[in-house]
Amino acid sequence: MTTWILTTGNSDILLNNQDQWLYLCDPIYQQLEYLIFEPIKQEEVDLWSVPARVLGMAYGQQLKTYYEQLHFPLLDNFCNCLTEHNVSPDKIVFLMSDQSDLFQERFSLKCPYWKDTCTLEPILTYYFNQKFPKAKLIPIILKPEEPGKGLDHWDSTLKLVQNVVYNLETDRTIYVSHQAGTPAISSALQFVSLARFAKAVKFLVSNEYDQNSVEMIESSKYLRGILIEQSKGLVDTAPGAAKNLVEKLDDVDDSVMNQLDNLVNFFNLNRTVNDAEDEFSIECATRRIIDVLDLIGIFFHQENYLQGITLLAAAQETFMKVAILQKIQDLTVTIPGQSWKGNEVISWTIGGLFLSSRLRNLTIENKKDCLAQLRFPVKNYTLESDKDFSLTNRNFAMLHWLECLESRFQPWKLLKWSCASRREQDNDLRNQLMHNLRGVEKQEVIEYLLGYQSVNTDDVMEAYNYQVKQPFLAAIQLFDLPYQREKLRKQLDTVKSYLR
Protein backbone atom coordinates (compact mmCIF):
# COMPACT_ATOMS: atom_id res chain seq x y z
CA MET A 1 0.00 0.00 0.00
CA THR A 2 1.21 3.48 -0.81
CA THR A 3 0.28 7.04 0.10
CA TRP A 4 1.29 10.13 -1.84
CA ILE A 5 1.42 13.36 0.15
CA LEU A 6 1.91 16.59 -1.75
CA THR A 7 1.77 20.31 -1.22
CA THR A 8 0.09 22.68 -3.67
CA GLY A 9 1.32 26.06 -4.81
CA ASN A 10 0.33 29.18 -6.64
CA SER A 11 1.87 28.06 -9.97
CA ASP A 12 0.79 24.42 -10.02
CA ILE A 13 -1.99 25.07 -12.52
CA LEU A 14 -1.47 27.28 -15.58
CA LEU A 15 -3.69 28.35 -18.48
CA ASN A 16 -2.86 27.17 -21.98
CA ASN A 17 -4.92 30.05 -23.38
CA GLN A 18 -6.53 33.18 -21.99
CA ASP A 19 -9.41 33.56 -24.40
CA GLN A 20 -12.22 32.98 -21.89
CA TRP A 21 -10.51 34.47 -18.84
CA LEU A 22 -12.48 37.72 -18.63
CA TYR A 23 -15.70 35.85 -19.37
CA LEU A 24 -15.04 33.40 -16.51
CA CYS A 25 -14.11 36.20 -14.11
CA ASP A 26 -17.25 38.26 -14.80
CA PRO A 27 -19.58 36.27 -12.45
CA ILE A 28 -17.07 36.47 -9.58
CA TYR A 29 -16.07 40.13 -10.06
CA GLN A 30 -17.56 41.14 -6.71
CA GLN A 31 -15.83 38.24 -4.92
CA LEU A 32 -12.58 39.49 -6.42
CA GLU A 33 -13.09 42.81 -4.62
CA TYR A 34 -13.50 44.36 -8.09
CA LEU A 35 -9.83 43.73 -8.79
CA ILE A 36 -8.74 42.81 -12.30
CA PHE A 37 -6.31 39.89 -12.45
CA GLU A 38 -4.68 39.67 -15.84
CA PRO A 39 -2.98 36.40 -16.86
CA ILE A 40 0.81 36.66 -16.97
CA LYS A 41 2.61 35.10 -19.93
CA GLN A 42 5.32 32.59 -18.99
CA GLU A 43 8.77 32.82 -20.54
CA GLU A 44 9.40 30.74 -23.68
CA VAL A 45 6.09 28.83 -23.50
CA ASP A 46 2.48 29.63 -24.43
CA LEU A 47 1.23 29.35 -20.87
CA TRP A 48 -0.24 31.93 -18.53
CA SER A 49 -0.40 32.15 -14.74
CA VAL A 50 -3.02 33.70 -12.47
CA PRO A 51 -3.24 33.61 -8.66
CA ALA A 52 -4.37 30.18 -7.47
CA ARG A 53 -7.43 31.31 -5.50
CA VAL A 54 -8.71 33.35 -8.45
CA LEU A 55 -8.14 30.47 -10.89
CA GLY A 56 -10.05 28.09 -8.65
CA MET A 57 -12.95 30.53 -8.28
CA ALA A 58 -13.12 31.14 -12.04
CA TYR A 59 -12.87 27.55 -13.27
CA GLY A 60 -14.34 25.59 -10.37
CA GLN A 61 -17.99 26.18 -11.34
CA GLN A 62 -17.51 25.36 -15.04
CA LEU A 63 -14.75 22.83 -14.75
CA LYS A 64 -15.89 20.18 -17.23
CA THR A 65 -16.50 22.77 -19.93
CA TYR A 66 -13.13 24.49 -19.66
CA TYR A 67 -10.90 21.83 -18.07
CA GLU A 68 -8.89 21.41 -21.28
CA GLN A 69 -7.65 25.00 -20.88
CA LEU A 70 -5.76 24.01 -17.73
CA HIS A 71 -2.18 22.79 -17.69
CA PHE A 72 -0.50 20.94 -14.77
CA PRO A 73 3.26 20.94 -15.47
CA LEU A 74 4.58 19.96 -12.05
CA LEU A 75 1.80 17.50 -11.20
CA ASP A 76 2.08 15.86 -14.62
CA ASN A 77 5.79 15.28 -14.02
CA PHE A 78 5.14 13.80 -10.57
CA CYS A 79 2.42 11.49 -11.86
CA ASN A 80 4.59 10.35 -14.77
CA CYS A 81 7.44 9.59 -12.37
CA LEU A 82 5.19 7.45 -10.19
CA THR A 83 3.83 5.61 -13.22
CA GLU A 84 7.34 4.97 -14.57
CA HIS A 85 8.19 3.34 -11.24
CA ASN A 86 5.00 1.25 -11.33
CA VAL A 87 3.56 3.11 -8.36
CA SER A 88 -0.18 3.58 -8.15
CA PRO A 89 -1.01 5.24 -4.83
CA ASP A 90 -4.15 4.04 -3.09
CA LYS A 91 -4.28 7.30 -1.10
CA ILE A 92 -3.44 10.83 -2.22
CA VAL A 93 -3.22 13.50 0.48
CA PHE A 94 -2.97 16.98 -1.01
CA LEU A 95 -2.40 20.01 1.21
CA MET A 96 -3.98 23.34 0.31
CA SER A 97 -3.86 26.74 1.96
CA ASP A 98 -6.53 29.15 3.19
CA GLN A 99 -5.55 32.38 4.93
CA SER A 100 -8.90 34.15 4.57
CA ASP A 101 -9.20 34.72 8.34
CA LEU A 102 -5.77 36.35 8.45
CA PHE A 103 -6.15 38.71 5.49
CA GLN A 104 -9.37 40.65 5.87
CA GLU A 105 -8.14 43.52 3.67
CA ARG A 106 -7.79 42.09 0.16
CA PHE A 107 -7.76 45.18 -2.00
CA SER A 108 -4.27 44.57 -3.40
CA LEU A 109 -3.35 42.23 -6.23
CA LYS A 110 -0.27 41.23 -4.20
CA CYS A 111 -2.16 40.16 -1.07
CA PRO A 112 -1.13 36.58 -0.10
CA TYR A 113 -4.84 35.75 0.19
CA TRP A 114 -5.12 35.50 -3.59
CA LYS A 115 -2.31 32.91 -3.73
CA ASP A 116 -4.14 30.46 -1.45
CA THR A 117 -4.86 27.13 -3.13
CA CYS A 118 -8.03 26.06 -1.27
CA THR A 119 -10.32 26.89 -4.21
CA LEU A 120 -8.36 24.44 -6.39
CA GLU A 121 -9.89 21.44 -4.59
CA PRO A 122 -12.49 20.58 -7.27
CA ILE A 123 -9.92 20.98 -10.04
CA LEU A 124 -7.34 18.81 -8.25
CA THR A 125 -9.97 16.21 -7.38
CA TYR A 126 -10.95 15.96 -11.05
CA TYR A 127 -7.29 15.79 -12.08
CA PHE A 128 -6.31 13.02 -9.63
CA ASN A 129 -9.43 10.99 -10.43
CA GLN A 130 -8.28 10.92 -14.03
CA LYS A 131 -4.67 10.04 -13.22
CA PHE A 132 -5.30 7.51 -10.44
CA PRO A 133 -8.99 6.57 -10.51
CA LYS A 134 -8.67 3.95 -7.75
CA ALA A 135 -6.95 6.24 -5.26
CA LYS A 136 -8.77 7.60 -2.24
CA LEU A 137 -8.38 11.38 -2.23
CA ILE A 138 -7.83 13.19 1.06
CA PRO A 139 -7.90 16.96 0.57
CA ILE A 140 -6.52 18.90 3.55
CA ILE A 141 -6.85 22.65 3.95
CA LEU A 142 -4.24 24.28 6.16
CA LYS A 143 -5.61 27.33 7.98
CA PRO A 144 -3.55 29.45 10.39
CA GLU A 145 -4.69 28.97 13.97
CA GLU A 146 -2.64 31.63 15.75
CA PRO A 147 -3.52 35.33 15.33
CA GLY A 148 -1.07 37.20 13.13
CA LYS A 149 0.84 34.06 12.10
CA GLY A 150 0.27 33.07 8.50
CA LEU A 151 1.41 29.98 6.62
CA ASP A 152 4.82 31.57 6.20
CA HIS A 153 5.39 31.33 9.97
CA TRP A 154 7.65 28.36 10.61
CA ASP A 155 6.65 27.21 14.10
CA SER A 156 2.89 27.54 13.75
CA THR A 157 2.90 25.94 10.28
CA LEU A 158 4.99 23.05 11.58
CA LYS A 159 2.26 22.27 14.12
CA LEU A 160 -0.43 22.28 11.41
CA VAL A 161 1.54 19.88 9.22
CA GLN A 162 2.34 17.63 12.19
CA ASN A 163 -1.39 17.30 12.92
CA VAL A 164 -1.92 16.05 9.37
CA VAL A 165 1.04 13.74 8.97
CA TYR A 166 0.84 12.09 12.38
CA ASN A 167 -2.74 10.99 11.64
CA LEU A 168 -1.60 8.93 8.64
CA GLU A 169 -0.82 5.22 8.77
CA THR A 170 2.81 4.19 8.93
CA ASP A 171 2.49 0.62 7.62
CA ARG A 172 2.95 1.64 3.99
CA THR A 173 5.33 3.28 1.55
CA ILE A 174 5.04 7.07 1.58
CA TYR A 175 5.83 9.32 -1.37
CA VAL A 176 6.24 13.02 -0.62
CA SER A 177 6.23 16.03 -2.95
CA HIS A 178 6.95 19.08 -0.81
CA GLN A 179 8.33 21.74 -3.15
CA ALA A 180 5.08 23.68 -3.71
CA GLY A 181 3.48 26.07 -1.22
CA THR A 182 5.16 28.45 1.18
CA PRO A 183 8.72 27.66 2.33
CA ALA A 184 7.32 27.00 5.80
CA ILE A 185 4.84 24.39 4.49
CA SER A 186 7.47 22.79 2.27
CA SER A 187 10.06 22.50 5.04
CA ALA A 188 7.51 21.31 7.58
CA LEU A 189 6.32 18.45 5.36
CA GLN A 190 9.90 17.55 4.52
CA PHE A 191 11.03 17.24 8.13
CA VAL A 192 7.84 15.85 9.63
CA SER A 193 7.59 13.09 7.03
CA LEU A 194 11.18 12.06 7.71
CA ALA A 195 10.52 12.03 11.44
CA ARG A 196 7.24 10.12 11.08
CA PHE A 197 8.01 7.59 8.35
CA ALA A 198 11.84 7.38 8.41
CA LYS A 199 13.04 4.87 5.80
CA ALA A 200 9.53 4.26 4.49
CA VAL A 201 9.40 7.68 2.82
CA LYS A 202 10.59 8.57 -0.67
CA PHE A 203 10.69 12.05 -2.13
CA LEU A 204 9.60 13.18 -5.56
CA VAL A 205 11.79 16.16 -6.36
CA SER A 206 11.51 18.39 -9.42
CA ASN A 207 14.72 19.65 -10.99
CA GLU A 208 14.96 23.42 -10.55
CA TYR A 209 16.68 23.84 -13.92
CA ASP A 210 14.75 21.23 -15.91
CA GLN A 211 11.03 21.48 -15.37
CA ASN A 212 10.42 18.13 -17.08
CA SER A 213 12.78 16.21 -14.81
CA VAL A 214 11.63 14.57 -11.57
CA GLU A 215 13.82 12.43 -9.37
CA MET A 216 12.69 9.86 -6.82
CA ILE A 217 15.02 10.08 -3.84
CA GLU A 218 15.34 7.57 -1.00
CA SER A 219 14.90 8.98 2.49
CA SER A 220 18.43 8.00 3.52
CA LYS A 221 19.95 10.04 0.70
CA TYR A 222 17.57 12.90 1.37
CA LEU A 223 18.30 12.88 5.09
CA ARG A 224 22.00 12.79 4.36
CA GLY A 225 21.69 15.90 2.21
CA ILE A 226 19.75 17.68 4.96
CA LEU A 227 22.32 16.74 7.60
CA ILE A 228 25.15 17.91 5.35
CA GLU A 229 23.51 21.31 4.80
CA GLN A 230 22.74 21.65 8.50
CA SER A 231 26.33 20.81 9.42
CA LYS A 232 27.66 23.37 6.92
CA GLY A 233 25.49 26.01 8.56
CA LEU A 234 26.93 25.12 11.98
CA VAL A 235 30.63 25.04 11.02
CA ASP A 236 31.07 28.81 11.44
CA THR A 237 29.67 29.04 14.95
CA ALA A 238 29.27 25.58 16.47
CA PRO A 239 31.68 23.06 14.90
CA GLY A 240 31.00 20.65 17.75
CA ALA A 241 27.33 20.48 16.76
CA ALA A 242 28.38 20.13 13.10
CA LYS A 243 30.62 17.22 14.06
CA ASN A 244 27.78 15.51 15.93
CA LEU A 245 25.59 15.69 12.82
CA VAL A 246 28.32 14.41 10.50
CA GLU A 247 29.02 11.48 12.84
CA LYS A 248 25.53 10.19 12.02
CA LEU A 249 26.57 9.65 8.40
CA ASP A 250 28.18 6.42 7.23
CA ASP A 251 30.45 7.45 4.38
CA VAL A 252 32.32 10.53 5.60
CA ASP A 253 36.01 10.74 4.81
CA ASP A 254 38.32 10.53 7.84
CA SER A 255 40.07 13.73 6.75
CA VAL A 256 36.78 15.63 7.11
CA MET A 257 36.33 14.35 10.66
CA ASN A 258 39.93 15.31 11.45
CA GLN A 259 39.30 18.83 10.17
CA LEU A 260 36.15 19.10 12.27
CA ASP A 261 38.08 17.84 15.30
CA ASN A 262 40.65 20.55 14.68
CA LEU A 263 37.92 23.17 14.45
CA VAL A 264 36.34 21.99 17.70
CA ASN A 265 39.72 22.27 19.39
CA PHE A 266 40.24 25.67 17.81
CA PHE A 267 36.93 27.01 19.12
CA ASN A 268 37.84 25.65 22.55
CA LEU A 269 41.32 27.23 22.27
CA ASN A 270 42.65 23.71 22.62
CA ARG A 271 45.58 23.84 20.24
CA THR A 272 47.75 20.75 20.25
CA VAL A 273 50.73 21.31 22.56
CA ASN A 274 53.77 19.14 21.97
CA ASP A 275 55.56 17.54 24.90
CA ALA A 276 58.40 20.01 24.41
CA GLU A 277 56.06 23.03 24.52
CA ASP A 278 54.85 24.98 27.51
CA GLU A 279 51.25 26.19 27.52
CA PHE A 280 52.47 29.36 29.23
CA SER A 281 55.26 29.98 26.75
CA ILE A 282 55.23 33.25 24.84
CA GLU A 283 54.73 31.52 21.50
CA CYS A 284 51.84 29.27 22.59
CA ALA A 285 50.06 32.09 24.39
CA THR A 286 50.44 34.45 21.44
CA ARG A 287 49.00 31.81 19.16
CA ARG A 288 45.95 31.55 21.45
CA ILE A 289 45.52 35.33 21.38
CA ILE A 290 45.52 35.39 17.59
CA ASP A 291 43.00 32.55 17.52
CA VAL A 292 40.77 34.38 19.96
CA LEU A 293 40.81 37.64 18.00
CA ASP A 294 39.40 35.77 14.99
CA LEU A 295 36.89 33.89 17.12
CA ILE A 296 35.64 37.10 18.70
CA GLY A 297 34.92 38.46 15.22
CA ILE A 298 32.82 35.37 14.47
CA PHE A 299 30.89 35.67 17.72
CA PHE A 300 30.23 39.39 17.27
CA HIS A 301 29.13 38.82 13.67
CA GLN A 302 26.63 36.24 14.95
CA GLU A 303 25.56 38.66 17.73
CA ASN A 304 26.82 36.25 20.37
CA TYR A 305 28.07 39.14 22.47
CA LEU A 306 28.58 37.30 25.76
CA GLN A 307 31.17 34.92 24.30
CA GLY A 308 32.90 37.72 22.41
CA ILE A 309 33.19 40.09 25.35
CA THR A 310 34.37 37.38 27.72
CA LEU A 311 37.06 36.18 25.32
CA LEU A 312 38.17 39.73 24.60
CA ALA A 313 38.73 40.47 28.28
CA ALA A 314 40.81 37.28 28.62
CA ALA A 315 42.77 38.07 25.43
CA GLN A 316 43.73 41.52 26.68
CA GLU A 317 44.97 40.23 30.03
CA THR A 318 46.92 37.43 28.35
CA PHE A 319 48.46 39.88 25.91
CA MET A 320 49.78 42.11 28.67
CA LYS A 321 51.41 39.17 30.45
CA VAL A 322 52.95 37.84 27.26
CA ALA A 323 54.18 41.26 26.13
CA ILE A 324 55.80 41.89 29.53
CA LEU A 325 57.55 38.51 29.43
CA GLN A 326 58.74 39.18 25.90
CA LYS A 327 60.29 42.52 26.90
CA ILE A 328 61.93 41.41 30.14
CA GLN A 329 63.26 38.00 29.10
CA ASP A 330 66.65 39.35 28.02
CA LEU A 331 67.02 41.95 30.77
CA THR A 332 69.48 41.17 33.54
CA VAL A 333 68.65 41.63 37.21
CA THR A 334 71.54 41.93 39.65
CA ILE A 335 71.60 42.22 43.44
CA PRO A 336 74.66 41.73 45.65
CA GLY A 337 75.93 38.22 45.08
CA GLN A 338 73.20 37.13 42.66
CA SER A 339 72.16 37.67 39.04
CA TRP A 340 69.21 36.44 36.96
CA LYS A 341 67.62 36.87 33.59
CA GLY A 342 64.31 38.71 33.57
CA ASN A 343 62.29 35.57 32.80
CA GLU A 344 63.82 33.96 35.89
CA VAL A 345 62.60 36.80 38.10
CA ILE A 346 58.99 36.91 36.85
CA SER A 347 57.02 33.69 36.59
CA TRP A 348 53.76 33.16 34.74
CA THR A 349 51.72 30.21 35.99
CA ILE A 350 48.05 29.31 36.20
CA GLY A 351 47.82 31.67 39.18
CA GLY A 352 49.05 34.71 37.26
CA LEU A 353 52.17 36.86 36.73
CA PHE A 354 54.22 37.12 39.93
CA LEU A 355 57.73 37.28 41.31
CA SER A 356 59.43 33.92 41.00
CA SER A 357 59.59 31.69 44.06
CA ARG A 358 63.40 31.90 43.88
CA LEU A 359 63.08 35.47 45.20
CA ARG A 360 60.94 34.62 48.19
CA ASN A 361 63.82 34.94 50.71
CA LEU A 362 64.88 38.39 49.48
CA THR A 363 64.14 41.51 51.48
CA ILE A 364 61.36 43.85 50.44
CA GLU A 365 63.94 46.38 49.20
CA ASN A 366 65.76 43.75 47.13
CA LYS A 367 62.50 42.69 45.58
CA LYS A 368 61.69 46.30 44.74
CA ASP A 369 65.14 46.68 43.25
CA CYS A 370 64.60 43.58 41.09
CA LEU A 371 61.33 44.97 39.77
CA ALA A 372 62.88 48.35 39.14
CA GLN A 373 65.61 46.76 37.02
CA LEU A 374 62.78 45.18 34.99
CA ARG A 375 61.39 48.73 34.55
CA PHE A 376 58.37 48.14 36.72
CA PRO A 377 57.21 51.57 37.99
CA VAL A 378 57.92 50.80 41.65
CA LYS A 379 57.88 54.49 42.64
CA ASN A 380 54.24 54.78 41.68
CA TYR A 381 53.01 52.09 44.06
CA THR A 382 53.21 51.19 47.70
CA LEU A 383 55.29 48.03 48.14
CA GLU A 384 55.74 47.50 51.86
CA SER A 385 54.86 43.81 52.29
CA ASP A 386 55.11 40.61 50.30
CA LYS A 387 51.39 40.81 49.62
CA ASP A 388 51.83 44.15 47.88
CA PHE A 389 53.93 42.52 45.15
CA SER A 390 50.79 40.88 43.74
CA LEU A 391 50.53 44.18 41.87
CA THR A 392 52.46 42.54 39.06
CA ASN A 393 49.26 40.63 38.21
CA ARG A 394 46.89 43.62 38.38
CA ASN A 395 45.70 44.99 35.06
CA PHE A 396 46.31 48.65 35.83
CA ALA A 397 49.87 47.93 36.97
CA MET A 398 50.62 45.65 34.01
CA LEU A 399 49.52 48.34 31.56
CA HIS A 400 51.67 50.93 33.32
CA TRP A 401 54.57 48.47 33.23
CA LEU A 402 54.15 47.91 29.48
CA GLU A 403 54.22 51.65 28.85
CA CYS A 404 57.50 51.84 30.76
CA LEU A 405 58.96 48.92 28.80
CA GLU A 406 57.96 50.29 25.39
CA SER A 407 57.52 54.03 24.91
CA ARG A 408 55.97 53.55 21.45
CA PHE A 409 53.10 51.45 22.82
CA GLN A 410 49.72 53.15 22.39
CA PRO A 411 46.98 51.24 24.25
CA TRP A 412 43.63 51.10 22.47
CA LYS A 413 40.63 52.69 24.15
CA LEU A 414 39.10 49.52 25.58
CA LEU A 415 42.42 48.33 27.02
CA LYS A 416 42.97 51.69 28.74
CA TRP A 417 39.45 51.68 30.14
CA SER A 418 39.65 48.03 31.24
CA CYS A 419 42.89 48.72 33.12
CA ALA A 420 41.70 51.86 34.89
CA SER A 421 41.88 51.28 38.64
CA ARG A 422 38.78 53.40 39.25
CA ARG A 423 36.20 52.79 36.55
CA GLU A 424 32.42 52.82 36.77
CA GLN A 425 31.32 49.32 37.82
CA ASP A 426 27.95 49.76 36.09
CA ASN A 427 29.82 50.27 32.82
CA ASP A 428 31.92 47.14 33.22
CA LEU A 429 29.94 45.12 30.73
CA ARG A 430 32.07 42.03 31.13
CA ASN A 431 31.51 41.93 34.90
CA GLN A 432 27.80 42.67 34.53
CA LEU A 433 27.44 39.79 32.08
CA MET A 434 29.52 37.34 34.09
CA HIS A 435 28.38 38.10 37.62
CA ASN A 436 24.87 39.52 37.29
CA LEU A 437 23.56 37.66 34.21
CA ARG A 438 22.59 40.94 32.63
CA GLY A 439 21.36 41.12 29.06
CA VAL A 440 23.20 43.26 26.54
CA GLU A 441 22.16 45.52 23.69
CA LYS A 442 24.18 46.18 20.54
CA GLN A 443 24.77 49.82 21.46
CA GLU A 444 26.13 48.79 24.85
CA VAL A 445 28.63 46.50 23.13
CA ILE A 446 29.78 49.34 20.86
CA GLU A 447 30.21 51.70 23.81
CA TYR A 448 32.18 49.03 25.65
CA LEU A 449 34.48 48.35 22.67
CA LEU A 450 35.23 52.08 22.43
CA GLY A 451 36.07 52.31 26.12
CA TYR A 452 32.99 54.50 26.71
CA GLN A 453 34.47 57.30 24.66
CA SER A 454 32.70 59.07 21.79
CA VAL A 455 30.68 56.67 19.65
CA ASN A 456 30.51 57.41 15.93
CA THR A 457 29.27 54.07 14.61
CA ASP A 458 26.28 51.80 15.07
CA ASP A 459 28.10 48.73 13.73
CA VAL A 460 29.58 46.30 16.27
CA MET A 461 31.90 44.70 13.71
CA GLU A 462 33.22 48.09 12.61
CA ALA A 463 33.88 49.09 16.22
CA TYR A 464 35.63 45.80 16.94
CA ASN A 465 37.75 45.62 13.78
CA TYR A 466 38.94 49.22 13.70
CA GLN A 467 38.98 50.20 17.36
CA VAL A 468 40.14 46.94 18.94
CA LYS A 469 41.44 44.26 16.60
CA GLN A 470 43.63 46.41 14.37
CA PRO A 471 45.46 48.22 17.22
CA PHE A 472 45.64 44.89 19.10
CA LEU A 473 47.45 43.23 16.18
CA ALA A 474 49.68 46.28 15.78
CA ALA A 475 50.70 45.98 19.44
CA ILE A 476 51.49 42.29 18.99
CA GLN A 477 53.81 43.23 16.16
CA LEU A 478 55.32 46.11 18.14
CA PHE A 479 56.27 43.77 20.98
CA ASP A 480 57.66 41.31 18.44
CA LEU A 481 55.47 38.49 19.70
CA PRO A 482 55.97 35.37 17.56
CA TYR A 483 52.94 34.14 15.64
CA GLN A 484 51.85 32.86 12.27
CA ARG A 485 48.54 34.30 11.12
CA GLU A 486 46.12 31.75 9.72
CA LYS A 487 43.11 32.70 7.62
CA LEU A 488 40.21 31.42 9.72
CA ARG A 489 37.56 32.21 7.11
CA LYS A 490 39.48 30.24 4.49
CA GLN A 491 39.82 27.33 6.92
CA LEU A 492 36.08 27.33 7.64
CA ASP A 493 35.18 27.49 3.95
CA THR A 494 37.58 24.63 3.20
CA VAL A 495 35.94 22.40 5.81
CA LYS A 496 32.48 23.19 4.41
CA SER A 497 33.63 22.44 0.86
CA TYR A 498 34.65 18.93 1.93
CA LEU A 499 31.23 18.22 3.44
CA ARG A 500 29.33 16.55 0.65
Phi, psi and omega in degrees: 000144183224148175234136176249120178250129180218150173267160177237147183228177186294337184248015183292327182241127180241166176261136176266358166200161184241018187298320184260010188300309182296324178297318181288331182280339186303316181291339184252016186304319180293319178296337179273013181058030179062023176273150179252115180258110181266134177300140182254124181292133178277152181292134170068000178224154179273066178226151182230147179245146172222157180305141189302315182298319181293318179299315180297321179293321184285318187263341187299325184278341182231044191296312185294330181288320188243015183301325183293347178278354184262143181233137185237072188299311183288315181294322177300317180295319179296314181296319178298320180297316178298316181297318179299332178263016178057038179252123175235096186298139176268350173222137175234116179255114180243127185267129178238167185241147175212109181246030184297327180288334184276324184249090179280329178266112187236033188269015178239139177298336184268000181299131180303338179306320184288343180270357178299149186254007186298329181284354179278356186306311180295326179292314181293323178299314178298318181297310183292328177296329177284320184284316183226078188297338181270352184283142173277125183265133180234089178283133180235127177254120178273121179237130179303139182251343181255133182304132175080359182243105181277190182280008170259002178270122191296308186294312183292324178291324178302317180297320180297316182291323177300318180300327179283305189294322183284358174262004179264151180293150180255351185272052183198167174276136183245129173250135185233130171240109191242007190281341180273168180087186180291156176305326181293318178294315181301310181294321181298313180296321179301308184285320182293320180294323175296318181292323185279316190251347177051238186287350181279354184259142173232148185249134171263115188237126179275139178287126183299328186259351178225098187299338182269001184253127176232135181244139174261119188245130177294151183298324182297318178292320180295315180297322178299315179298321178295315180296321179297313181294322177296317181294322177299319180293338182266344185304318186294328188238334183217070182299334177296317177293322177299318180297318180299322178291316183294328179297342179281349182268150186274324192246051178263133181296142180301327181296326178294316178297322178297319179294321177293321176301317180296321179293319178301315178297320179299313182293336176265009182056032184254062177296147178292126179250121179292161180302328184277353183263155179246127182301335180260014176287158182300316184294313180297317181293320178297320179299320178295321179298314180298317177303314184295320181299323176288319179298318180301318178301319178295315181295318179295321180297326179273004181063028173268075191289326181301311180298316182297315182292319180297315179295323181295318177299317179294321181296320180294316180295319179296320179302314183298319179295315181294318181296321177297313180298322180297320184284328186265351189298331181258000175286151179248132178248127183230129169233164184311117175087355182216152180211139180219158168282157183303320182285357173266343181271321181252131183238133177250116179232186180300336180280338180138199183253108186221169172300141181296152180296340179292348180260004189297334181270000179285158176287165179302317181296319179295322178294320177296322179295320178299314179295321180298320179292341174265014175067022171288135184286070185298331183289345182268356185225156178272117180234086185244351179216166179300326181297328182296337184284356173293353176306330182298346180251007180267137186303315183296324180285322178297319179295317177299319179298314180300320180294330176284327180284330183219105185293338182276353183289124178244100181299142175285165190302314182295321180296317179297316181293317182297332184264001178293132183288335179233086178244161180293120182295327179295333181274350183283087187299322180299313180294321179297320179291317187283322189255338183241004180051041178283149171284175182214138176258158182303318182295326176296321179296317180298314179299320178297313182298331180267014178062029179060029171263188186305135182252121180235027177212154174243019183246115181300316182296321178295316179298316181293310185296316188268331184259347181234300189296314182297309177294332177297310179296324178296322178293321178300319177291320181300319181275006175056042178281131186284127175199160175236114185287126176253146179275099184297316181300318179297320179296317179296316180295325179295315180299316181295325181293335180274349177276108182206000000 
